[in-house]
């Protein structure tokens, strides 16, 4: 049996974020020590928010985590996944997406996945998604 339901976990997570004394977005005064360790919290929070459908907040946190830890393959891959999702979601729902912007977003996602792969060359978990991005990218010639 699971000790907590998804709703209980969501509630606990929201409470923990609300009690976090320093909200990260927009604060440029973090010390280096916090920056070294904050990327895990920010990256995981960004992924959590992405999975809950809070795309803008998730992107903001993932970009902040990426700026703090450009070496993190997990943050790079999660941001890439979110970027690709944005294009997929727009296409699936018939929303207009500026072709040049869509191409830039897809190329950014590919770059991030490449960086994640470069850090873990033995890992091939992103290969299918990379192939999907390349297929979609063909619809946006540059």
N, C-alpha and C positions, 0 to 999 in steps of 0.2 A: 504494500500500500504506500501511496505517496503521502508524505507528512503534510504537505501544503497543496492547496488547489492553485491553479493558475491565477485566479482572482486574488487569492491571499498573497501570492508572490508579487503580483503587480502592486498591490496595496503596500506591502512591506518595502518594495523597491522605491515607490513614490515617496514614502515616509522618509526613507534614508536620504533620498536626494533633497527633500525639503529641509532636512536637518543639517545638510552639508553646509558648513559655515561660509564657505567661499564659493559662490557660483562661478564657474570658469569662464563662461562666455563674456567676451569683452574686457577681461581683466588682463592687462599686459604687465602687471607688477609681480607676477609669480617669481619666486626665486628658482634658481637652477635645480636645487634639490627637489622641489615639488615637481618641476617639469620632467625630471627623470622618471619619476614614479607615477605621475598623473596620467601619462598616456594610456596606461592599462585601464584605469578607471574610466577615462574619457572614451577610449575606444570601445570598451565593453558597454558603457552606457549608450554610446551612439548606436551600436549594433542592436541593443535591447530596444531602443526607441524606434529604430528602423523596422524591426520585426513587429512592433506595435502600431506602425503606420504613421509615426510622427517624423515624416521625411525631412522637413526643413531643419528641425532641431537636431535630428540625427546627423544630417550632413554638416551642420555647424560644429558639432562635437567631434565628428570624425576628421574634419579638416583641421581643427585645433589640435587633436591628438597627432595628426600627421605632421603638423608644423613642429610639435614638441619632440617627436620621435620619428624622423624620416627613415630610420633604420628598421622600423617595425613592419615586418611582412604581414602580420595580422591586420594592422591598421590599414596598410596599403590595400590589401585584398578586400577588406570590408568597405572601404570607401569606393573601390572599383565596383564592387557588387551593387552598392547604392546608386552610383552613377548610371550603370547599365540598366538598373531597374527603372530609373526615371525615364529613360528613353523608351523602354519596353512598355511601361505604363501609359505613357503618352500615346504611343502607337496603338496599343490595344483599346484605348478608350476614344480614339478618333480625335484627340487633341492636336491642335496644330503645334508643331515644334519646328522652329526655324532650322532648315536643313544645315546651314553652316554651324549653328550652335549644336545641333544633334551630332554632327560629325566631330566637333571639338570635344564634346562630352564622351563620345565613344572612344576617341583617340586617347583621352585622359584615362579612361578605364583600362584600355589596353596597356598603357604605360605603367599604370599602378600594378596591374597583374604581372607585367614583365619584371618589375622591381621585386615583387613578392617571390616570383619564381627564381630570380637571380640569388635571393637570400637562401632559398631552399631548393636547389636544383634537383634533388632526389624526389621531391614532392610533385605529383602530377594531378592534384585535385582541381586545378583551375583550367586544365586543358580544354574540357568540354565548353566551359563558359567563354573562354578565349575564342574558340571556334564559332560560338554563337554570336559573339560581338563582331567578329570579322564578317559573318554572313549579313548581319544587320548593317554594318558599315558599307557594304556593297551598294545599299540603297541610297547612300549619301556620297556620291562621287565628289572628289575634291579637285 
